[in-house]
Amino acid sequence: MAHRFAALSGILAAAVLALGACGETEPRTPAAEQLRRGIGANPDSLDPQQAEGTWANDVIGDMFIGLFTEDAAARPVPGVAESWTVSDDGLVWTFKLKQTNWSDGTPLTANDFVYGFRRLLDPKTVGAVYASIQYGIKNARDVNGGRLPTDQLGVRAIDDYTLEITLEHPMPYLPGVLKHYTAFPIPEHVVKVHGEDWTDPANLVVNGPYKLAEWRSGDFIRSVKNEAFSGASELCFSEIVYFPIADHDQMVRRAQAGEIDMNNSFPSGQLEETRKKLPGWPRIAPMMATTYVVANTTREPFNDPRVREALALAMDREYIVANILKGGQLPAYGFVPPGMNGYPEGARFTWSDLPREQRLQKAKQLLEEAGFGPDRPFAFEYAHRASGDNPRIAPVLQANWSDIAPWVKPEIRQVETQALYNQLQSKDYAVADTGWVADYNDAYNFLYLLDSRTGPMNYGAYANPKYDALLDQSSKELDPNARAGLLKQAEQILLDDAAVLPLLVRVTQDIVDPNITGYEDNAEDIHRSRYMCRKAEAPPAG
């Protein structure tokens, strides 16, 4: 018997498209109808299939809604899906859609989802960076690799309001995958007319609570209420303005001046200072996210695992989290952060219990075995992001690596965050910092990044057939414990190969005006504007 899920019952119904976050006791005033959000970088694109990074997700997730969306705590809840069934073998999901419209009044149908998935995975179109997130769909990998036509993708419209998705393997976590922006519907009728310019403010058509009104790249993005959205009358804010703020001091000044209501990062080493300047604003919570260092295996000497492991050995994680950050972060000796569903104990570097002096000795030995020494210094560049804690961590890592031997000579270079991600994808770097925030609560969401078939998101171009085979095997394994064991074996391989050099497990580091309601701490650090309101100001005394 197929398993049926009703999307509009109980709590779920209240969380989805009728999204009023304001309570009746929170009256609004015209001055309170604009929410001003700081985001960590300037998006390259607002096309859901070309965008990347949490900074773009903050904007796009306010404009589009997929089959599933997030509640205020970032848990998957029904979006456009009204109900769905799952076949007994877990491979076929059939969705009944709500009757909703695009912001231009055009009905949104199952064909908009079919078009979106095919466009995402067609290698001849957008070249989507995150296409691999949807590789669980039948034939998705082969379509994206150009080996099959897009009409062989396991997504089809049975009728205007019935969508069928067929999977390569059972995915009980599929709702979490389908809330990702790569799974958003795309308005074919607009893209066909405007081409690459379809995301210009004058052209962009959306199905979410807010629509794009103005975009001054590097300055701000402004969205306004989408009156065609079914819950528009319940939204507290009629306008959202997003500012790409990477500089902590600027962020604090703008918050103190009343120019922003929230920002999605601040350097945790300045937590106490921020608390003094902005009492009640900092929000710290556990996060499903890993900050790590990656080496470009397409360049010598970083194609040598001994060199990569030497760098990993020398990184003083304990010192960084305890003395530089001081914000609750954890040292990371594995890639998958703790607490992921169905993955109680991940892998670790085999040397993680060694004292630092022994690690440095081992690092020196590995570099000497790789041919480096006084007569052949090991000089390299470490590129780091300009946002968050990264500028403060970089000189510490530089010193850590220099501790290996006098002939280890790292240089550091700060790069604007979006620009560095572009370099990571094009492999235009030697060693760099990066990070990954879970798109859904499953260890596979981290481990698939190192699959040789993943594409641009495999920043180091790591390739190991044994690793790929274990991931494939885990995808077909139905026993949860056996699956976790296979994933752990895969994680151990990538650590033994030093395919990534995990640094720390992150915490959320947001600032939020205490007068903003509807913000909930969550491990994905996703906060949709539609759930938020501003408390009414108290009347003057007397």
Beta strands, then each sheet from edge to edge (+ up, - down):
strand 1: 3-6
strand 2: 34-39
strand 3: 68-70
strand 4: 76-78
strand 5: 81-86
strand 6: 92-97
strand 7: 100-101
strand 8: 107-108
strand 9: 155-159
strand 10: 162-166
strand 11: 210-216
strand 12: 220-225
strand 13: 239-244
strand 14: 262-263
strand 15: 282-295
strand 16: 330-331
strand 17: 378-385
strand 18: 408-415
strand 19: 431-437
strand 20: 501-512
strand 21: 516-517
strand 22: 533-534
sheet 1: 1+ 5- 6+ 10- 9+
sheet 2: 11+ 12- 13+ 2+ 14+ 20- 15+ 19- 17- 18-
sheet 3: 11+ 12- 13+ 2+ 14+ 20- 16+
sheet 4: 3+ 4-
sheet 5: 7+ 8-
sheet 6: 21+ 22-
end
